Amino acid sequence: DTELALRLSRLGYRIWYDPSVTVQHDHSAEARDERWASFYYVRNTLLINLLHGGLFTGLPVGLLRALRRGWNTAVPSQTLPGLFAGLRLAGRCYRARRELFAPERRCPNPKVRD
């Protein structure tokens, strides 16, 4: 949800919050396991920061946020594996960033797209 909202905002769309809407996620059995949930939480925190923060701010801020969040999860021992998995995907993340936020993909008139 966070990544989608950040992506749409960056492409020029406006995001509206509706407190009456509830989103339920259908988690796999793997995601319900606290060990894997902690791993993915740390990894995805880093990837979101890399994707939306850029090279010079995304990496250091992402590392700090992922470390802080990882140590506060149910299974802190998954922090370092989650960080290393995120770092292994960093190159892919930067390539995706270039493609996702190319000028031709921006909303042509943000005031029209509410």
N, C-alpha and C positions, 0 to 999 in steps of 0.2 A: 504494500500500500504506500509506504513512504517513498520507495524508488519511483513508482508510477507517478505520484504527485509531483515529485521533483522533476521528473522528465517532462511532464506536460507543462509545468510552469516554465521551465527553461525553453521550451519550444514556443512559448508565447501565449499559452492558454491560461485562463484564470481558474483558480481552484476555489471551490465553494465548500464550506463545511456545513453539514446538516446533522445536528445532534440526534435526530430521530432515526438515522440510518445505522443499522448494525451489520457488521461483516463477520461471517463465520468462515474460518479456514478449515478445510478438510485436510488434516495432517496425516501423513503416512505413519505406519507403526514405528519406523526409524526416527521420525521427527518427534514422536512422543517420548522416546527414550531420552532422559535428561542429559546423558553423555553426548549424544548426537545433537540435541537441541543447543547445548552450550557451544559445541564446535561450529555449527552453522551460524549461530548468533554472532560469534566473533568474526568468522570469515566474511559474512555478509555485511557487517558493520564496516570492515575494511574496504570491501568492494564498492559499497555505496559511496564512501568518501573518495575513493580513487576515481570513480565514474563522474561524480558531480563536483569534486573539489579541484581537479587539475593536478598537474605534476608536482608543483611546489607547495601547494597547501594540502591537497588531498592525501598524499602519502604520509606526511608527519602527523596531520590531524587524525587521519584514519588509524594509524598505528596507536596513537595515544588513546583514542576512543575505544578501539578494540581491546587494548590492554585493560583499561579501566572497567569496561563492561565484562570482559572475560573473567577478571578476578572476582567480580561480584555475582557470577552465575552459580547455579547449583553445583556445577562440576568445574572448578577452576583449573583442573589439570588439562582441560581441553583447550585452554587459551593458546598455548604455543602451537599445537597442531593446527588450530584454526587460523592463526596468523600465517603460518608457513603455507597453508593451502591457499589463502588469499593472495599472498605474494607470488605464488606460482601462477595465479590467474591474472596478475597485474598487466602483463603485455596484452593479453586478450581484451582486458578491460579498456585499455587506452585505445586500442584499435576500434572497439565498439563505440567509444566516446566520440571519436572523429566522425564515424558514420551517423550516429544518432543525432548529433548536434550540428550537422552540416547546414549551412545557410539556406539551402533549398528546401529543407524540411521544416523550417519555421512557419508558424501560423501567419498567413499573409496580412491579416488585420485582427489583432488581438481583441479589439473592442467589439467585433462582431461575434466572436466565439466565446460566449458565456456559458 
